[in-house]
Each structure stands twice: as structure tokens, then as C-alpha cells.
């Protein structure tokens, strides 16, 4: 049971990081190399709030970090990404530069030494075969709730229908009166908020430092390509596959080697199923499927 919960807690963080990236990549065809820095921003938001108000300020940071992430995401989209919609390859350089700037800015503000943050509660919960940290159970619960909310919005609301239309055919969506630029901005801010939320949740389990989010970037991209670009269900399934495989392999192999092995296996799967495990709505997927 402990292994299963370890898998779920890792998958929970991975799916929150990947969901925002999946929507942005699927809708806007933007490869945002700065996405991982929003995980770090969420973690440092918690560190700053707890430094001022103490351990129980975690609950304030849980709300504040997504708001900070969304605000900074709006700034990135408004002043940089919006100017590069017709030059998607240029976004690689632009967002990579933003990534480096954010890392150095965090080091200047908070220093280069790792910071410790604290979960809002301690203790363990009895599970079959032993006990399990209560905070990790909380992380799983929050991730499940947020993921379910994202799926409901995406699949069951008018706003979600418009998002799917923009992902599938932006020009046609704009022709029928959908404000694609506005939806792109909202989606980008939402993706940044989800990444920052993931940063808050994961930070009590790791050391907070300026490169915290980088470890999740490559995995998040593999998750959305393996699962299906523009597909919420695909992002969830891709996170489950990669998270499960990496966690299980880590029990037997060096963690770095297990991560590399999982990515190699993902490449093999993508080679034979380029449209992903759950084909999404994205035009990019249609191109991949023909490849």
C-alpha cells in the first residue's frame, strides 16, 4: 500500500504541472520552457509567507501562490508570448531566457542556499501494511480535486467547449466569434497557476531552491506528448504511466537512471503511437499522427 501511495503522491504533482502545459501547448503551440519556473515560484511563495507568518501560513500560501503564478503568467503572455504567436520557434529562446532570468532573480532575492518549508500538519495515517504521512495523503486529495475540476470545466462547460474549439482549429474558432486571444491569455494564466499550486504542494517534501522546477519540465513535456496533446485525460494517463514506472524503477535502480529509462521507454511508445495514448484535439496531434 505504501508503494501505491508513493506513486499517487508523485503522479499528483506531475499531473498538476503537466495539465497547464498541455493546455498551453495544445491551444497555442507554444513551447514554454519557463513553465517549470512557476513551480519554483509557488515554492518560494510558500517560503516567503512562512518566513513572515509562521508554519500555519501554509493555508495562505496555498491560495496566494496560484494567484501570484497567474499574475506573473499574465505578464509573460501579455508582454512576451503575445508578440510571438506567429513565430512559435522564437518562443523557445524567449521562454528559455525568461527561465534563466527567473532563476537568477530568485537567487538574488532569497539567496542560493536551499530553504526549508513546512507542511501545515504532521502525523501519519494507518494504512494496510503500516502508516503513511498525512500530508502526502492531503497532496493526493488536493490534486484529485483540482484535476476533477479542470476536467469538468474542459468537458462540461461552455468555456471548455470554446477551449476545445480553439485547440482543434483556431482560425475556425475565431471565424465564429470566439475571442481566441482572450482564451489564450486565460489558459496561459491558468496553466501558470496550476504549476505554482504544484510548487506549494511539493515544497514541504523537498528543499526549496532556484532550480526546483527544472526536474519536472522534461517529464511534463513527455507526459503531454505520450498522453495526447490537448487532452486532459491524456495528461492524466501520461502522468500515471510515467509516474508509476519511475517510482517502481526507483526502488530497484538509481533514481537518475530510472528517470532516463522511463523517458527512453516513452520515446519508444511515441514512435509507435505518435498521436498519444488518448488522442487530443490539437492540430499538432493531427500532424504527429500523419508522421
C-alpha positions in Angstrom: 0.0 0.0 0.0 2.9 2.4 0.8 4.3 1.9 -2.8 0.9 2.7 -4.2 0.6 5.9 -2.2 4.1 6.9 -3.2 3.1 6.5 -6.8 -0.1 8.5 -6.3 1.7 11.4 -4.5 4.3 11.7 -7.3 1.7 11.4 -10.0 -0.4 14.1 -8.2 2.4 16.7 -8.6 3.3 15.6 -12.1 -0.3 15.9 -13.4 -0.7 19.4 -11.9 2.5 20.6 -13.7 1.5 18.8 -17.0 -2.1 19.9 -17.1 -1.3 23.6 -17.6 1.5 22.8 -20.1 -0.9 20.5 -22.0 -3.5 23.3 -22.5 -0.9 25.9 -23.4 0.9 23.6 -25.8 -2.3 22.3 -27.3 -4.0 25.7 -27.7 -1.2 28.0 -28.6 1.5 25.6 -30.0 3.8 27.4 -27.6 6.8 25.5 -26.1 7.1 27.3 -22.8 10.5 26.5 -21.4 9.8 28.8 -18.5 6.8 26.7 -17.3 8.9 24.9 -14.7 9.9 28.2 -13.1 6.3 28.7 -12.0 6.7 25.5 -9.9 9.6 27.2 -8.2 7.7 30.5 -7.8 5.0 28.6 -6.0 7.5 27.0 -3.6 9.2 30.4 -2.9 5.8 32.0 -2.3 5.3 29.5 0.5 8.8 30.1 1.8 8.2 33.8 1.9 4.8 33.6 3.6 6.0 31.1 6.2 9.1 33.3 7.0 6.8 36.2 7.8 3.7 34.4 9.4 4.9 31.0 10.5 4.1 27.4 9.7 0.3 27.7 9.6 0.6 30.4 6.9 0.7 27.4 4.6 -3.0 27.8 4.0 -2.5 31.4 3.0 0.2 30.4 0.5 -2.0 27.6 -0.9 -4.3 30.4 -2.1 -1.7 33.1 -2.7 0.8 31.1 -4.8 -1.7 30.3 -7.7 -2.7 33.9 -7.7 0.9 35.1 -7.9 1.6 32.5 -10.6 -1.4 33.6 -12.6 -0.4 37.3 -12.3 3.2 36.6 -13.5 1.8 34.3 -16.2 -0.4 37.1 -17.4 2.7 39.4 -17.5 4.6 36.8 -19.5 1.8 36.3 -22.0 0.9 39.9 -22.3 4.4 41.3 -22.8 6.3 38.5 -24.5 4.3 35.5 -25.7 1.6 37.6 -27.3 4.2 39.2 -29.6 5.4 35.8 -30.8 2.2 33.9 -31.7 3.2 33.9 -35.3 6.8 32.9 -34.5 6.5 29.8 -32.3 10.1 28.8 -32.7 11.2 32.2 -31.3 9.3 31.4 -28.1 11.9 28.7 -27.3 14.6 31.3 -27.0 12.3 33.8 -25.3 10.9 31.5 -22.7 14.4 30.0 -22.1 15.7 33.5 -21.4 12.7 34.1 -19.0 13.6 30.8 -17.3 17.2 31.9 -16.6 16.0 35.4 -15.5 13.5 34.0 -13.0 16.1 31.6 -11.6 18.7 34.4 -11.1 16.1 36.8 -9.7 15.0 34.2 -7.1 18.7 33.7 -6.2 19.2 37.4 -5.7 16.0 37.8 -3.6 16.3 34.6 -1.5 19.9 33.6 -1.8 21.5 30.5 -3.2 21.1 28.3 -0.2 18.2 25.8 -0.1 15.3 26.8 2.1 13.1 24.6 4.2 9.4 25.0 4.4 6.9 23.1 6.5 3.7 21.1 6.0 0.7 22.5 7.9 0.5 19.3 10.0 2.5 16.3 11.0 1.5 12.8 11.7 0.6 9.6 9.8 -2.5 7.8 8.8 -2.8 4.0 9.3 -2.8 2.1 6.0 -2.6 -1.6 5.3 0.9 -2.7 6.0 1.9 0.3 8.2 1.3 4.0 8.2 1.7 6.9 5.7 2.4 10.6 6.1 -0.9 12.5 6.4 0.5 15.4 4.4 1.1 13.2 1.4 -2.5 12.0 1.6 -3.6 15.6 1.6 -1.5 16.3 -1.5 -3.2 13.4 -3.3 -6.6 14.7 -2.3 -5.9 18.3 -3.5 -4.5 17.0 -6.8 -7.5 14.8 -7.4 -10.0 17.6 -6.6 -8.2 20.1 -8.8 -7.8 17.6 -11.7 -11.5 16.7 -11.5 -12.4 20.4 -11.5 -10.2 21.0 -14.6 -11.9 18.1 -16.4 -15.4 19.3 -15.6 -14.5 22.8 -16.9 -12.9 21.4 -20.0 -15.6 18.8 -20.8 -18.9 20.2 -19.4 -18.9 24.0 -19.7 -19.4 26.5 -22.5 -15.9 27.9 -21.7 -14.4 24.3 -22.1 -16.2 23.9 -25.4 -14.6 27.1 -26.6 -11.2 26.0 -25.4 -11.6 22.7 -27.3 -12.6 24.6 -30.4 -9.5 26.9 -30.2 -7.3 23.8 -29.6 -8.8 22.0 -32.6 -9.0 24.8 -35.2 -8.0 28.3 -34.0 -8.9 30.0 -37.3 -12.4 28.5 -37.5 -13.0 29.3 -33.8 -12.1 32.9 -34.4 -14.3 33.0 -37.5 -17.4 32.0 -35.4 -16.8 34.8 -33.0 -14.6 33.3 -30.3 -12.0 35.7 -28.8 -9.0 33.4 -29.2 -6.5 35.9 -27.8 -8.6 36.2 -24.6 -8.9 32.5 -24.3 -5.2 32.0 -24.9 -4.4 34.5 -22.1 -6.8 32.8 -19.7 -5.4 29.4 -20.5 -1.8 30.6 -20.0 -2.6 32.2 -16.7 -4.5 29.0 -15.6 -1.5 26.9 -16.5 0.8 29.1 -14.6 -1.5 28.9 -11.6 -1.6 25.1 -11.7 2.2 25.0 -11.8 2.5 27.3 -8.8 0.0 25.2 -6.9 2.1 22.2 -7.6 5.1 24.1 -6.2 3.4 24.8 -3.0 2.3 21.2 -2.5 5.7 19.7 -3.3 7.9 22.1 -1.4 7.4 20.7 2.1 8.7 17.3 0.7 11.9 18.8 -0.8 14.4 21.6 -0.4 13.3 24.8 -2.0 16.0 26.2 -4.3 16.0 28.1 -7.6 16.2 25.0 -9.8 13.4 23.1 -8.1 11.0 23.1 -11.1 13.6 22.1 -13.7 13.3 18.5 -12.8 9.6 18.5 -13.8 9.9 20.2 -17.2 11.1 17.4 -19.4 8.8 14.9 -17.7 5.8 17.2 -18.2 6.5 17.5 -21.9 6.9 13.8 -22.2 3.6 13.4 -20.3 1.6 15.5 -22.6 3.1 14.0 -25.8 2.8 10.5 -24.5 -0.7 11.1 -23.2 -2.1 13.2 -26.0 -1.6 16.9 -26.8 -4.7 18.9 -25.9 -6.2 16.1 -24.0 -7.0 16.4 -20.2 -7.5 12.6 -20.0 -4.2 12.1 -21.9 -2.3 14.3 -19.5 -3.7 12.3 -16.5 -2.9 9.0 -18.2 0.6 10.1 -19.3 1.3 11.3 -15.7 0.1 7.9 -14.3 2.3 5.9 -16.8 5.5 7.9 -16.3 5.0 8.5 -12.5 4.2 4.8 -11.9 7.1 3.5 -14.0 9.6 5.9 -12.5 8.6 5.3 -8.9 8.7 1.5 -9.3 12.1 1.6 -11.1 13.5 3.8 -8.4 13.1 1.1 -5.8 15.5 -1.1 -7.8 17.7 1.3 -9.7 19.5 4.6 -9.3 16.9 7.4 -9.5 18.7 9.2 -12.3 19.0 6.0 -14.3 15.4 5.1 -13.7 14.3 8.6 -14.9 16.3 8.2 -18.1 15.0 4.7 -18.7 11.4 5.9 -18.3 12.0 8.7 -20.9 13.5 6.2 -23.3 10.5 3.9 -22.9 8.3 6.9 -23.5 10.1 7.7 -26.8 9.6 4.1 -27.9 5.8 4.3 -27.2 5.6 7.7 -29.0 7.4 6.2 -32.0 4.7 3.6 -32.5 1.7 5.8 -31.3 2.6 9.4 -32.3 -0.9 10.6 -31.6 -0.6 9.7 -27.9 -2.4 7.2 -25.7 -5.5 9.4 -25.7 -5.6 11.5 -28.9 -6.4 15.1 -28.2 -8.0 17.9 -30.1 -4.8 19.7 -31.1 -3.9 20.3 -34.7 -0.3 19.5 -33.7 -1.5 16.0 -32.9 -3.0 15.6 -36.3 0.4 16.4 -37.8 2.1 14.0 -35.5 -0.4 11.3 -36.3 0.5 11.6 -40.0 4.2 11.4 -39.3 
